Amino acid sequence: MLDFDRVSYVLSDEAVNYEDYIESINCIMMALSIDERDLLRWLKLDGYSIKEVALFTKKSESATKVSMHRLLKKSKTIFSKL
């Protein structure tokens, strides 16, 4: 799972070398498909609800939740390999 609290810390003044973390996040995003990037952006960055994203993607709310869960798991796996 992409740890947004960690990202916030990394971008704070307390972080020593945030360029490395930004590069890691970029690597994760590039490893995702366009649809996965959209899903992550809509739900975690843009703040859309599951219901709204389900309408965008023409999927059920349940399928959208499952997709997001799998995406966060995949992101965590990618991050652990960096």
Stockholm file with secondary structure:
# STOCKHOLM 1.0

chainA/1-82         MLDFDRVSYVLSDEAVNYEDYIESINCIMMALSIDERDLLRWLKLDGYSIKEVALFTKKSESATKVSMHRLLKKSKTIFSKL
#=GR chainA/1-82 SS CCCHHHHHHHHSTTCSCHHHHHHHHHHHHHHSCHHHHHHHIIIIISCCCHHHHHHHHTCCHHHHHHHHHHHHHHHHHHHHHC
#=GC SS_cons        CCCHHHHHHHHSTTCSCHHHHHHHHHHHHHHSCHHHHHHHIIIIISCCCHHHHHHHHTCCHHHHHHHHHHHHHHHHHHHHHC
//
